Amino acid sequence: MIDSGWNTRIRTVTDWLLLAGFCAFLFFYGLGSFGLIGADEPRYAQVAREMLERHDWITPTLGGVPWLEKPALYYWEAMLSYRVFGVSDWAARVPSAVDATLMVFAVYFFLRRFRPGSHLDGALIVASSAGIIGFSRAASMDMPLTATLAIALLGWYGWYESQSRRCLAMFYAFLALGTLAKGPVAPFLAVVIISIFVLAKGDLSLVKRTLWLPGLLLFLLIAAPWYIAVQVKNPQFFREFILEHNLARFGTKLYHHPEPFWYYLPVILLGLVPWSVLVVAATCETAWAWIAEKREMLRAEDAFNAFLLVWLAVPLIFFSFSQSKLPGYIVPALPAGALLLAEYVRRHTADNERPNFLWIIGHSILAASLIVPTLMIVYILQQRHLPWNHASQVSCVLAAILAAGIAITLLRSSGMRLLRFVTLIPVVLSVAALLRIGAPVLDDALSARPLLNDIARMEDVNALPPLAVFAVPRETEYGLTFYRNQAMLQYEPGKIPPQTHIVVAPQAARELIRKVLRNRRVSYLGTFQPQKMDYYWVAQAGSL
């Protein structure tokens, strides 16, 4: 008994160290290897900086103006990160990495308690899914929402199986944090997922027991104070946040992100890479079992698989109806797909069965093929396609050898026990290659950080005159705003900033710039070729 207890503790510590190592590498390593990209990352990072500078924990602002698109959880996390590490792009990404790590460990502890045998597999599958890795490295609200909603749903299911009020309290607490992460979408998704599961089970008493008064009070205690405070300080909050950025975003094309109805099917498959093929296998097996067994499945241990299937399907279907679609919307469904696969592996390992031959071959090819785009990332970013040259041929040969090795391993009688090991090899290699090879090119092509560094090479960045932008993408404008810590001066019709400034404009706008500034003294300073941006020094209006 002593030896058994000691071995268990050793295995537990080993699991924790393994998970911590993978989370450190997949989520934290190289967070600043390329600058903030897109419009959202620098915008949210700047909002958190302004809140910290004003010591204001209630009203998000951008350029000193209330910015009420999103709730405050990410901003609070980023403010704490800035206080500890200083203001930087990588510090702005720390909150998502921390939230992803918390989710991975929550999955581990849930599975160890309720599905022992799959706990390490489940946690590592979640951690190594492409969408989880990608959004854990983004300064955005998507990972805070995904992590808090996932932990809340696991808490509810833990309560369903054990009747532990501690699990139910965790459900309400993390659901409240999800509401602070991205708004009413968190409780809405949770209510729909749980309601469909309860209706399928046919036990409506679960609803009454879920509506636990102390839990409801805990939810309000955590979520309500900020919503009340921000509404009191900003009477326009309800209109902007609820009506415009939730209802109008879902129901109209106001924000110009239209995509076809089926858009999220390929997105969710990409988000689950390298596990996508086996997740499809697990989903099909679970769906067929539910159809065949009907409610019998919901009275046994397999009810967890039904719950995961509902969890996977609800965000996929719900957001498919949205008139505004972005990849980050579907991230809350990814943990469910990963956990379905963990249960699938547990069943087949316990029965000493291998999945269908074709599933294994497909998984092996997909997992190994990750190394091709990561090794060729420079060509892809610069040429916008994967060229067929000596480098790509070598990459494909390496991928083929790796795919063969993975397939041979998994087709052995005990191969499924090594699934996570052989799949994590290409994941680790791909992330390392992306950060080592691709990060500098990503930085040059997509971030405003090297653009500002190029402008500042003539003089210390703090001594530069104010920056203005003319006809640049939002990504460039918000990126310069963060890295310069200055609201960009705008060139508006018939109105040019009167003070001395530097203006950034696309190369294609050279003639237009000269025409617009014909009455001002202008000096061409240089070009940042990777983004095809020119920048000019413009004298104060009226100066000679």
C-alpha positions, 0 to 999 in steps of 0.5 A, a space after each residue: 500500500 505504501 509503495 502504491 501510494 508513493 507511485 501514485 504521487 510520483 506519477 501525479 507530480 510527473 503529470 504536473 511537470 509534464 503539463 507545466 512544461 508543455 503549457 510553458 512551451 506551447 503558450 508562453 515561449 516566444 510570446 514577443 517573438 513577433 509584434 501584435 497583429 490584426 486590429 484587435 490585439 493592439 487595440 485591446 492592449 492599448 485599452 488596458 494600458 490606458 486604464 492602468 495609466 488612469 487607475 480606472 478599473 471600470 471604463 475601458 477607453 481608447 484614445 481617452 474615449 470610452 471603448 465599450 465593445 467588450 467587458 473588462 476581464 481581459 483588461 484587468 488581467 492585462 493591467 495586472 500583467 503590465 504591473 508585474 512585467 511592464 507594458 509590452 506586447 508580450 505582456 499583453 498576451 500573458 493573460 490568454 496564456 495564463 487562462 489557457 494553462 488554467 483550462 488545461 489543468 482544470 481538464 486534467 483534474 476533472 478527468 482524473 476525478 471523473 474519468 481516470 485513465 484519460 486525464 493526461 491524454 485529455 489535458 494534452 490534447 486540449 493544450 496541443 490543438 492548433 486553435 488553443 495554441 493560437 488564441 493562447 498567444 493572442 491579446 484578445 477575449 477569446 481565450 478568457 471566454 473559452 477557458 472560463 466557459 470550459 471550466 464552468 461546464 466541467 464544473 456543472 457536469 462534475 456536479 451532475 455526476 457527484 452532486 457536489 455543491 463545490 462543483 456547482 459553485 465553481 460552475 456559477 463562479 466561472 460562468 460569471 467570469 465568462 460573462 465578464 470576459 465577453 458578455 451574455 454569450 457565456 451564460 447563453 451558451 451554457 444555458 443552451 448546452 445544459 438545457 439540450 442535455 437535460 431535455 435529451 435525458 428527460 430529467 427536468 428536475 435537473 433544471 430546478 436543482 441547477 438553479 441553486 440560490 447560493 450559486 445564483 447569488 455568487 454569479 451576481 456577486 462576481 459579474 454584476 458590480 462591474 456591469 452596474 458601475 460601467 452603466 452608471 458611469 457611461 449611460 450609453 453602455 447598454 446601447 453600445 455593448 448589448 444592442 450594437 456589439 452583441 445583437 446587431 453584430 449577430 443579426 446584421 452585417 453591420 461590422 462587415 464580417 460576412 461568411 457563408 453558413 458553412 464557414 465554421 466547419 473548416 474553421 473548427 477542423 483547423 482549430 483541432 489540428 492535429 487531432 481533427 481526423 480522430 475528433 471526427 471519428 470520435 464524434 461520428 462514433 458518439 453520434 451513432 451510439 446516441 442514435 442507436 441507444 437513445 436515452 439508454 446512453 444518457 443513463 450510463 457513463 457514456 452520458 458524458 460523451 453526449 454532453 460533449 457532443 452537445 457542447 461541440 455542436 451548440 457553438 458551431 450551429 449558433 455562430 453559423 447563423 451569425 451574420 458576422 463571423 470571425 474565427 475566434 467565435 468558435 474557440 469555445 467549442 474546441 475543448 469539447 472536441 478534444 475531450 470527445 477524442 480523449 474519451 474515444 482514446 480511453 474506450 479503445 485503449 481499455 478494450 485494446 482496440 484500434 480505430 479504423 485503419 483509414 482513421 489512423 492513416 488520415 491522422 498520421 498524414 495530418 499530424 506529420 503534414 504540419 511540418 511542411 507549412 511551418 518549414 515553408 512559412 517564409 515562402 508562404 508569407 512572402 509569395 502567398 502560396 506554397 511553392 514547389 521547389 527543393 525546400 518544399 520537396 525536402 519538407 514533404 519527404 520529411 513529412 512522409 517519413 514522419 507520417 509512416 512512423 506515426 502510422 506504424 506505431 499506432 497500428 501496433 496492438 498497443 499503439 493507441 497508448 502512444 497516440 499523444 506521444 507520437 502526435 506531440 512530436 510534430 506539434 512541438 517541432 512545428 511550433 518551434 519552427 514557426 517561432 524560429 523561422 516564421 516569427 521575423 517574417 510574421 513581424 515584418 509582414 503583419 505587425 506595426 512594431 518593425 514599421 515604427 522601429 524603421 521610422 525611429 531609426 533616424 531618432 529616438 522614438 520618444 523624440 519623434 513628432 506625433 504620428 499621423 496616418 493616411 489611408 492605412 489599414 486599421 491594423 496599422 493604425 491600431 498597431 502604431 497607436 499601441 507601440 507609439 502610445 499615442 492616438 494617431 492623428 487623422 487626415 480627414 477630408 479638407 482637414 490636415 493636422 496643423 502641427 509638425 508630424 510624421 505621416 504614414 501612408 501606403 506607397 500607392 498613395 504617393 501622388 495623393 499625399 503630394 497633392 494633399 500636402 501641396 501647401 506644406 513643407 514635406 520631406 520623404 523619410 523612407 519606405 518600409 518595404 515589407 508592408 509597402 508603407 511610406 513615411 514623410 515629415 510634414 512641417 507645421 502649417 504656415 511655416 516656411 
